[in-house]
Structure formats: C-alpha cells, structure tokens
Amino acid sequence: MPTARPTTKAKIWAGALSAAILLASCGGGEQADRQRNSALLGNTAADWAISHLHAFHQTVMVVLDDGLIRFSGNARDGVADELNTQIRGSTIAKIRTGQNIAGVLDTEGKLTIRGYDWQRTNPQLPAGATKWVDFDMNLDGVIAVADNGSVVMATRGTTYKSPSLGNGGTKFVRVVAGWFHYGLLDDAGNAYLF
C-alpha cells in the first residue's frame, strides 16, 4: 500500500514548528522568553499556511497566507498592526525583523519599516533609483539595495561607508545581514563581506 506524502501546507507547518521549537529552546536565558517564543503557533490559526518566515534575536515574524503579519517574542506592541495597515493590498516579496523594528518589501519595490525609532532606520531612495530590490537588518539598522544598484544604510547613529564594486561588478543586487555584519552580492556574482 503506497504511503501518503505530506502536503505543501503540512511541510510548511512542520518547518514553522521546527523553527518555533528551536527558538523556544534557544530563546534566551529567562523562562519567560522561551514561553513567549514558543507561542508562535498559538498566535496563528492552524488552518493557514505561512508564506514568509523570519527571525532575529528573540522575535519571530510570519506572514500567513491570508496576507497578515504576526509576531511572537520581543516585537514592540502594535508593530504588526502598523505594518498590516501600511501594506494593505500589497503583495509581499520579503520580510525582515531586526532589533525592535521590522520591515516589508512588496513586489512593487516599496519598503515599509515600523517599530522603535523607525523614522531614523527608514532608508530613502537614492538619486536615479525608482524602487527597492532587496533589504535586510542588522543591529545598527536597515541596509537596502535600490534598482540602480545603490546600497543605502539607515542607522541609529553608526557611520556607514558605501561599498565599492570590483571584479567586473556593475551594481549590487542582494544583501544579507547578521548582528553587526552584512554581505552584498553584485551582478557579476562577487560577494562583499563587511
């Protein structure tokens, strides 16, 4: 008798459950942090799949297939409501959460940042750019890549130096970030680590 294969929705929930268990077990030194992080699945209805998932420090951010954002962990109160209001009617391309801030990039290239001191960590499009193509967050703020290949970092006070291209690259196309570091990828496939 053939064995039934798990559905895509079951695989997504299994992945989300694994992430929640991992975060609950590593969610900080206090029992309260572990309990808060393990509440991820309790805050999401079981009949909805997760379309996007991201975690940073002690916060998990998810987008359900109904298009709404949910948080678990140390997210500032009201961030989900603010983001959901701002992105209503948009199709989400990417989400990221950082230290007390969170952001959403939609498929039209609009970047929405909310949370603590978000006005200072909201990058402005550089001259010659029409939309954002990628973004991420580290402890210092938001690092974003525009469609003209420019990289912009909006920080809470850290001095930022614009990276220089090399080895045949003509523009930056991707960014990934961690606690105090980040990496860029250019259109020639070169990686730059800072």
N, C-alpha and C positions, 0 to 999 in steps of 0.2 A: 504494500500500500504506500503510495507516494506521501512524502511529508509536506505539509503546507509551509510555504515560505512566508516570512514576515512581510507585511505591507510596508510601504514607504513611511506611512504615518507611525507604525509601530517602531520602525528603525529610528525615526526622529525622536520619538518619546524615549526610546532606550538610550539614545545619545544624551538627551537632556537629563534623564535620570542619572546617568553615569556622571555627567558634569556636576549635577547637584550633590550627588554623594561625595564626589571628590572635593568640592568646595566646602561641604559640611564638615568633612574630616580635616580639612586644612584651613578652615575659615577663620583662624585667629586663636589667640590664647584664651579667650573668655568663652564659657559655655553659651552665653547669650548670642555671641557671634555665630557659633555653629548652628544654634537653633534658628536664627534669622536666615542664614544662608540655606538651610535645609527646607525652608518654607517656599522655595521657588515653585515647586509643583503644586503646593497647596494654594498658591495665588493664581494659578492658571487652570482654566476649565479643562477637564480631561478629554473632551471631545474636539479640542482644537489642536492642530499641529503647530509647531514652532517653525517659522520661516527664517528667522535670524536669531543668532545667539552670540553674546559677547560677555566677557567677564574682565574685571580689573580690580585688583586688591580685594575688597570684601563686598563687591557689588556684582550682581548678575543682571543683565539686561536681555530681554527677549522680545521678539515681535511675533505675535500669534498670526495665524493665517486669516484672522478677521481684520488684520492691519493695525491692531492696537499694541502699544508698548506696555510692558510690565517690568517692574524691578523687584529684586529681592536683595536684602543686605543693607548696605550703608548709603543708599541713594538718598539725597535730600528730599524731604517731603514735597510733593507737588511737581517734581520733575517730569514724571510720566504724564500727568495731566497737561503741563505746559507743552511738552513735545507733541502729544496727541492732538492738541488744539492747533499747533503750528503746522503740522504735516497733514492735516485732514485733507483727503482727496488725492494725496501724492502716492506714488509707488516707490517703496523703499528699496534702495540699492545696497546700502551699507549702514550698520550701526556701530557705535563705539561708546564705551563708557570709560571715564577716567577718574581722577581724584575729585569727587564731588561735582563732576559735570558729565554730561552725556551729549551725544550728537547723532544726527541722522543725515545721510546723504541720499537724496532722492534720484530717480532715474533722469530727471531733467537737469541735474547738476547743482541743485540748491542745497546748501549746507545749513542746517539748523542746530545751534548749540544752546543748551539750557543747563541750569544748575548754579552752584555757588560762583559768583563773580564772572558769570558767563560773558558779560559785555567785554571784559578785557581778554577773554580767550576765544573770541569770535573773529576768525581771520577775515580780512577784507580782500576781495578780488583785486589782483594787481592790474596795472595798465596793460591793455592788449588781451586780457582774458575775458571770456564770456560765461564760464561756468567752472565748477569744481569737478575733478575726476576721481579724486581719492583723498582720504584723510585718516588720521589716527591720533591717539592721545598718549602723552607720557605725563609724568608728574608735573612738568612745567606748563603744560597747556596743549593746544591743538596744533598739529602740523598738517598742512593741506597742500595738495598739488592741483594747480589750475590746468585748464585745457591747453594753454600755451606752454606748459612745462615748467612754469614758475613754482617754487616752493615757498610757502609762507608759514611762519610760526607765530601764533598769537599766544603770548605767555603772561604769567603773573609777575614778571619782573626779571626773568633771566634774559641775558643778552643772547641774541641769536645771530649766527653768521650764515649767510646764504651760501649753500654749497656750490662748488664749481664742477662743471661737466668735464669728462675726459674720455679717452679711448674711443672716439667716434660717436659718442652720445650727443644727441641734439636737444633733448628735453627729458625732464623727469616724468615718469608715468605712474609710479606706485610709491607708497610709503607704509612702513610698519614701525611700531614704536613699542617700547617697554618702559620700565620705571624711569630711568634717567637717560635712555639712549633711543636712537631711532636709526632706521635704514631706509635708503632710497634705491629705486631701480630706474634706470634710464631706458630709452627706446632702443638702445643697442645691446641691452641685456647686462650692463655693468651694474654692480651693486656698490653702494657707498654706505659705510657704517660710521655713525657718529656717537 
